């Protein structure tokens, strides 16, 4: 990997920018899905690049142009370029290959970070500011260039698409007890007004509540992930994972006993879909007992995940480094929440894979105010990284078929583990 700083991992394609301002793409192989390895480079975009995202299933490359300094009081234009991932030329399906939106004025392009997500016809970009209070989430129909909705709020930490008309937004907002509390808010953006409005003014949203945390627990950051898989017919592969079986990950960073810790919640999309289908008239909140107890699993990783190399979920899998001594062989835990395979193999387990079906508990008065139990089953396989090039200074990411190990100390050198069907 190069040392230029920007990277992306989506649907089995690993991309990064280079010191010469070009972008290099590496499609990772899969033997059992008949996907061949491929590498290509795009260059000559004609503008300074601030960030990028992509959707390989639609041959879509989203380029965020670095904003120029504008002498206005509060806002400046941001140009978003829609290109072909394979050629770098304007995307043939985009009626206008450049989307322009107004974002809040900052002193430097580095004062804005971007979360870029694509699902079908819809492009979402979250503009997160380091020195401006209100983050902004825009959602467009990228083919027409029309804005679907625009939401603002200083408690908007991240978002993912759930369907063609819904997004999930991670909020760290003030609870009734006037303490910060995590909330997962689903928003039907097709029904929201197209005008820019505050997240608190959303009219078509459902809140999924966490259990109440202990009063001494501090909230730091709330990041959610739901890495996409190809839709039917989008790629020529033997099979793909059904949408409701994809695992949703909510990574909550907290301060507990004067230490930074991670509360990792994992649940298939079907958990949220079932809860939404069971809503009563005028219900706008789903309590923890209705969705999290049996539909999710809460873990506390021994080693906090990287804030940079964040693609630790893909399909139904979640990967995490196990905290070890410096002299020990690094271990990678691979969790799989694909329920049909787990239930099918319980009667005839595969050697080397643990089948976890018993619940886990959090005592009352520790992290949570009351006892919390989660019981979503999963399989667990541990990989031993015995090669000498693997050290403790690493981060791990995954696709459906591969584990990517990044040497953080010599950033950004990386090694790719091509996994077999039994490994991932």
Phi, psi and omega in degrees: 000151182277180184245027185272343168112326181265140178207165177204147176226118184208127175050042176082008177246123177257124184232153179204155175268161184243162179303334180274013177077006176274170176240134178246134183241138181230106176279120184281144186277162172216114181292316186276353172249008175058042176254121182273150177289142181207144177225139177209163183229138175243143181209176176069048182285335176090011179201158177288132184266128177261324180196169177205159174217176183200162172222094182301331182294339179244012182054040187249129174240124181253119183246125177262116181286138177298128184292143175270153178292125180239133181275071173235169185285316191230332188232160175214152182283146174238130182256128182241120186258133181253109186238167172281131179292333183272330185242337185084357179276163177308137184292133186292338182271351181272120179297325174231114185288358178230121174259132179243128177227158178266126176240168183288145183289134177230164181285331183213147175304334180290349179277000177238132169246159187231139167247118187245123180227143177230135171219115179055240183276000192247136178241127176240136176227124174262120176265112180252130188251142178272337184229013178234135189293323189260113171288157184229132176245116175255141172230125180240158157275104189291339180285325179261339184083004182280139175285131174274314175196167178214121185242145180232150175169137179285349178264004178276109184263322180194176180204161170215155171281137174257328180200187181289353178225005183230143168238153170254130181243131177270122182241137167249089185247171180279128180276181179298334178274009178064030173244154177294136180219140178282138177224136172257113186250116172273134182234126172277091188290341178289338180263346181286159175295150177284343181289150177295130180210162182289149178299330178291345181262007179300132183258345184232061182229150177234128182263128172260120186268145170274162169294156184290132180275159175297145185297339181271359179274128178259140179266134183245307187205148183227110184238130177242148182225142172206082187287131190286158171237161183299143172277166184303124178085000184279334177218153181273079178234154184298325180203167177215162182275129179301146188303316185290349178267356177291143183268133177263133181239130176240112184257108181254118177270128181230164169250120183222127184055040178064023178231146175281125180229166180240131170254109183257114177258131180232133181204142174289156178302332181299332178299313180288322181296318180296318180295321180293324180289337182266007181296143172271168180302135177069007178284130181237000181224137175246115181290156182306319184297338183272348183221325189273331187299308181253343186263001183218168173226127178255126181238156174237091183303141178295330177242125181297137179293159180293144174281346184256308184269080196260004182274065184263005173232146174201131183061240180256011188248151176224132181242146181210141172284137176272136181290123182226169173291159185298331183271351184278159175292128179299140180239138176243122177268128179249110178264136177232122183255023179282101189295319181302316180292320180299311181294325181292325186265357181301323181284339179219077186298149175274134182298135178091000180241129176269139179249108186260110181240349179277151181285161170245157188232147170241123184293148176295138176087001177262263175280317180257155181292323179238166180298137179237134179233136173230148190219013178298123181292156176202164171254153182224127175233136181250126179258133178261117180270087188275344180297142184295339180287345178270123182238182178286341181275065187226164166229154180235144174226173181210156164243187178296335189238352187220154167249132177253123179253122183252127175280101185291326183293323178251042185313133004243050175297141181220159176230140183248126177262114179276109189271149174275175181297331179278341182278317177240000000 
